[in-house]
Amino acid sequence: MSYQHEKTIQCPYCGEMIGILIDGSVLQQDYIEDCQVCCRPINFTVRISQDNHADVIARHENE
């Protein structure tokens, strides 16, 4: 079973599609990571379901 998930999200600032790698061994995560294109901080909320599916919400810092 893979504990890493690759996801593509859209930056809430610049609109570019960027790839992120998610640690699937932690079921609920909230963290900040800078956009690879515009370098602005993105707030990530990640939830891993029982069937090992990663749901990702990406928001800008003022949301």
C-alpha positions in Angstrom: 0.0 0.0 0.0 1.4 3.4 -1.0 1.5 6.1 1.7 2.4 8.9 -0.7 -0.1 10.6 -3.0 0.7 12.9 -5.9 -1.9 15.5 -6.6 -2.1 18.5 -8.9 -3.8 21.6 -7.5 -4.4 25.1 -8.8 -2.6 27.9 -6.9 -5.2 30.2 -5.4 -3.0 33.2 -6.2 -1.5 32.8 -9.7 -3.8 30.1 -11.0 -0.9 27.8 -12.2 -1.3 24.0 -11.8 1.3 22.7 -9.5 2.2 19.2 -8.3 2.3 18.3 -4.6 3.3 15.2 -2.7 1.1 14.1 0.2 2.1 11.9 3.1 -0.7 9.4 3.3 0.4 8.0 6.7 -1.1 11.1 8.4 -4.9 11.0 8.1 -5.6 14.7 8.8 -3.2 17.5 7.9 -3.2 21.2 7.9 0.0 22.9 6.6 1.4 25.8 4.6 3.6 25.3 1.5 4.8 28.0 -0.9 3.6 27.9 -4.5 6.4 26.6 -6.8 5.6 29.3 -9.3 4.7 32.6 -7.5 6.2 31.6 -4.0 3.1 32.8 -2.1 2.0 30.7 0.9 -0.8 28.2 0.3 -2.8 26.8 3.2 -3.4 23.1 2.6 -6.1 20.9 4.3 -5.6 17.2 3.6 -7.9 14.3 4.6 -7.0 10.7 3.8 -10.1 8.5 3.6 -10.3 4.8 4.8 -9.9 3.7 1.2 -6.6 5.7 1.0 -8.0 8.5 -1.1 -6.5 12.0 -0.5 -8.9 15.0 -0.5 -7.0 18.3 -0.7 -8.2 21.8 -0.2 -5.8 24.7 -1.2 -6.6 28.2 0.0 -4.8 31.5 0.1 -3.6 32.8 3.5 -6.6 35.1 4.0 -9.3 32.5 3.7 
